[in-house]
């Protein structure tokens, strides 16, 4: 997967340093998770009920999907992180993405 860089400028808002958005295409990340052989034995393809808010909405949507199709719930998280002490207080705000089809014990691990 290739990193993409977008430079952001806001009218009327000057910054000390240029604002860069460094990102991957979210759909490509999801495809990568599904095709990675490391996760092959840790992905659930069989739908099952979980008691969460909006659970009925998820099952209503599933009822309208073609036979054999499934929803892929996406989980996003973010946390402010300092880049390095020598950068004069620069921060980054990474957004982490995973899918709930991955087993819970695998979702937040850096390695298996």
Phi and psi restraints in degrees (value plus and minus 20) as a CYANA .aco file:
   2 UNK   PHI    -119.4   -79.4
   2 UNK   PSI     116.0   156.0
   3 UNK   PHI     -94.3   -54.3
   3 UNK   PSI     122.9   162.9
   4 UNK   PHI    -135.3   -95.3
   4 UNK   PSI     130.7   170.7
   5 UNK   PHI    -149.0  -109.0
   5 UNK   PSI     107.9   147.9
   6 UNK   PHI    -139.7   -99.7
   6 UNK   PSI     114.2   154.2
   7 UNK   PHI    -116.6   -76.6
   7 UNK   PSI     109.0   149.0
   8 UNK   PHI    -128.4   -88.4
   8 UNK   PSI     115.7   155.7
   9 UNK   PHI    -154.2  -114.2
   9 UNK   PSI     120.2   160.2
  10 UNK   PHI    -141.1  -101.1
  10 UNK   PSI     105.5   145.5
  11 UNK   PHI     -79.8   -39.8
  11 UNK   PSI     108.5   148.5
  12 UNK   PHI      62.5   102.5
  12 UNK   PSI     -15.5    24.5
  13 UNK   PHI    -151.1  -111.1
  13 UNK   PSI      84.2   124.2
  14 UNK   PHI    -110.3   -70.3
  14 UNK   PSI     122.0   162.0
  15 UNK   PHI    -138.5   -98.5
  15 UNK   PSI     132.9   172.9
  16 UNK   PHI     -88.7   -48.7
  16 UNK   PSI     -64.0   -24.0
  17 UNK   PHI    -135.8   -95.8
  17 UNK   PSI     128.8   168.8
  18 UNK   PHI     -81.4   -41.4
  18 UNK   PSI     124.9   164.9
  19 UNK   PHI    -112.1   -72.1
  19 UNK   PSI     103.8   143.8
  20 UNK   PHI    -136.5   -96.5
  20 UNK   PSI     114.3   154.3
  21 UNK   PHI    -125.0   -85.0
  21 UNK   PSI      92.7   132.7
  22 UNK   PHI    -127.0   -87.0
  22 UNK   PSI     103.3   143.3
  23 UNK   PHI    -172.3  -132.3
  23 UNK   PSI     143.4   183.4
  24 UNK   PHI    -133.7   -93.7
  24 UNK   PSI     133.8   173.8
  25 UNK   PHI     -87.9   -47.9
  25 UNK   PSI     103.6   143.6
  26 UNK   PHI     -77.9   -37.9
  26 UNK   PSI     -59.7   -19.7
  27 UNK   PHI     -84.9   -44.9
  27 UNK   PSI     -58.0   -18.0
  28 UNK   PHI     -85.7   -45.7
  28 UNK   PSI     -56.5   -16.5
  29 UNK   PHI     -83.6   -43.6
  29 UNK   PSI     -65.1   -25.1
  30 UNK   PHI     -81.7   -41.7
  30 UNK   PSI     -65.2   -25.2
  31 UNK   PHI     -79.4   -39.4
  31 UNK   PSI     -60.7   -20.7
  32 UNK   PHI     -82.1   -42.1
  32 UNK   PSI     -63.7   -23.7
  33 UNK   PHI     -80.7   -40.7
  33 UNK   PSI     -62.3   -22.3
  34 UNK   PHI     -90.7   -50.7
  34 UNK   PSI     -50.1   -10.1
  35 UNK   PHI    -115.6   -75.6
  35 UNK   PSI     -25.8    14.2
  36 UNK   PHI     -93.6   -53.6
  36 UNK   PSI      99.4   139.4
  37 UNK   PHI     -82.6   -42.6
  37 UNK   PSI     -42.4    -2.4
  38 UNK   PHI     -81.2   -41.2
  38 UNK   PSI     -53.2   -13.2
  39 UNK   PHI    -113.8   -73.8
  39 UNK   PSI     -20.4    19.6
  40 UNK   PHI     -71.5   -31.5
  40 UNK   PSI     -59.5   -19.5
  41 UNK   PHI    -114.0   -74.0
  41 UNK   PSI      -9.9    30.1
  42 UNK   PHI    -144.7  -104.7
  42 UNK   PSI      -6.2    33.8
  43 UNK   PHI    -130.5   -90.5
  43 UNK   PSI     113.8   153.8
  44 UNK   PHI    -116.5   -76.5
  44 UNK   PSI     106.6   146.6
  45 UNK   PHI    -128.8   -88.8
  45 UNK   PSI     -31.8     8.2
  46 UNK   PHI    -111.8   -71.8
  46 UNK   PSI     101.3   141.3
  47 UNK   PHI     -85.8   -45.8
  47 UNK   PSI     124.2   164.2
  48 UNK   PHI    -166.4  -126.4
  48 UNK   PSI     133.5   173.5
  49 UNK   PHI    -102.3   -62.3
  49 UNK   PSI     116.2   156.2
  50 UNK   PHI    -150.7  -110.7
  50 UNK   PSI     115.3   155.3
  51 UNK   PHI     -98.9   -58.9
  51 UNK   PSI      77.4   117.4
  52 UNK   PHI    -154.6  -114.6
  52 UNK   PSI     144.6   184.6
  53 UNK   PHI     -82.7   -42.7
  53 UNK   PSI     123.3   163.3
  54 UNK   PHI      49.6    89.6
  54 UNK   PSI      -3.1    36.9
  55 UNK   PHI     -80.6   -40.6
  55 UNK   PSI     -53.2   -13.2
  56 UNK   PHI     -90.0   -50.0
  56 UNK   PSI     -54.8   -14.8
  57 UNK   PHI     -81.8   -41.8
  57 UNK   PSI     -63.4   -23.4
  58 UNK   PHI     -80.3   -40.3
  58 UNK   PSI     -61.9   -21.9
  59 UNK   PHI     -92.3   -52.3
  59 UNK   PSI     -52.5   -12.5
  60 UNK   PHI     -82.9   -42.9
  60 UNK   PSI     -63.7   -23.7
  61 UNK   PHI     -83.2   -43.2
  61 UNK   PSI     -64.6   -24.6
  62 UNK   PHI     -79.9   -39.9
  62 UNK   PSI     -56.8   -16.8
  63 UNK   PHI     -82.2   -42.2
  63 UNK   PSI     -45.1    -5.1
  64 UNK   PHI    -113.6   -73.6
  64 UNK   PSI     -23.8    16.2
  65 UNK   PHI    -102.7   -62.7
  65 UNK   PSI     133.0   173.0
  66 UNK   PHI     -81.8   -41.8
  66 UNK   PSI     134.7   174.7
  67 UNK   PHI     -76.3   -36.3
  67 UNK   PSI     109.9   149.9
  68 UNK   PHI      72.8   112.8
  68 UNK   PSI     -33.0     7.0
  69 UNK   PHI    -105.6   -65.6
  69 UNK   PSI     136.7   176.7
  70 UNK   PHI    -164.3  -124.3
  70 UNK   PSI     137.9   177.9
  71 UNK   PHI    -100.6   -60.6
  71 UNK   PSI     132.7   172.7
  72 UNK   PHI    -143.1  -103.1
  72 UNK   PSI      71.1   111.1
  73 UNK   PHI     -85.2   -45.2
  73 UNK   PSI     110.7   150.7
  74 UNK   PHI    -123.5   -83.5
  74 UNK   PSI     115.9   155.9
  75 UNK   PHI    -132.1   -92.1
  75 UNK   PSI     105.7   145.7
  76 UNK   PHI    -137.6   -97.6
  76 UNK   PSI     124.2   164.2
  77 UNK   PHI    -163.9  -123.9
  77 UNK   PSI     136.1   176.1
  78 UNK   PHI    -168.7  -128.7
  78 UNK   PSI     132.4   172.4
  79 UNK   PHI    -177.6  -137.6
  79 UNK   PSI     113.1   153.1
  80 UNK   PHI     -88.3   -48.3
  80 UNK   PSI     115.4   155.4
  81 UNK   PHI    -156.5  -116.5
  81 UNK   PSI     109.6   149.6
  82 UNK   PHI     -88.5   -48.5
  82 UNK   PSI     122.7   162.7
  83 UNK   PHI     -94.1   -54.1
  83 UNK   PSI     -82.9   -42.9
  84 UNK   PHI    -177.0  -137.0
  84 UNK   PSI     136.2   176.2
  85 UNK   PHI     -84.4   -44.4
  85 UNK   PSI     -49.9    -9.9
  86 UNK   PHI    -101.5   -61.5
  86 UNK   PSI     -20.8    19.2
  87 UNK   PHI    -113.9   -73.9
  87 UNK   PSI     -12.5    27.5
  88 UNK   PHI      54.0    94.0
  88 UNK   PSI      16.2    56.2
  89 UNK   PHI      64.4   104.4
  89 UNK   PSI      -2.7    37.3
  90 UNK   PHI     -85.9   -45.9
  90 UNK   PSI     126.5   166.5
  91 UNK   PHI    -148.2  -108.2
  91 UNK   PSI     135.3   175.3
  92 UNK   PHI    -145.4  -105.4
  92 UNK   PSI     136.0   176.0
  93 UNK   PHI    -146.0  -106.0
  93 UNK   PSI      58.0    98.0
  94 UNK   PHI     -88.2   -48.2
  94 UNK   PSI     126.8   166.8
  95 UNK   PHI    -131.9   -91.9
  95 UNK   PSI     103.4   143.4
  96 UNK   PHI    -118.4   -78.4
  96 UNK   PSI     120.1   160.1
  97 UNK   PHI    -150.3  -110.3
  97 UNK   PSI     118.2   158.2
  98 UNK   PHI    -170.4  -130.4
  98 UNK   PSI     159.4   199.4
  99 UNK   PHI    -140.3  -100.3
  99 UNK   PSI     125.7   165.7
 100 UNK   PHI     -97.4   -57.4
 100 UNK   PSI     -24.2    15.8
 101 UNK   PHI     -92.5   -52.5
 101 UNK   PSI     -38.1     1.9
 102 UNK   PHI     -96.2   -56.2
 102 UNK   PSI     121.5   161.5
 103 UNK   PHI     -77.1   -37.1
 103 UNK   PSI     123.8   163.8
 104 UNK   PHI     -75.3   -35.3
 104 UNK   PSI     -60.2   -20.2
 105 UNK   PHI     -89.2   -49.2
 105 UNK   PSI     -31.1     8.9
 106 UNK   PHI    -123.7   -83.7
 106 UNK   PSI     -48.7    -8.7
 107 UNK   PHI     -72.2   -32.2
 107 UNK   PSI     -62.8   -22.8
 108 UNK   PHI    -126.7   -86.7
 108 UNK   PSI      -9.0    31.0
 109 UNK   PHI    -105.9   -65.9
 109 UNK   PSI     121.7   161.7
 110 UNK   PHI     -96.5   -56.5
 110 UNK   PSI     -53.7   -13.7
 111 UNK   PHI    -159.8  -119.8
 111 UNK   PSI     140.7   180.7
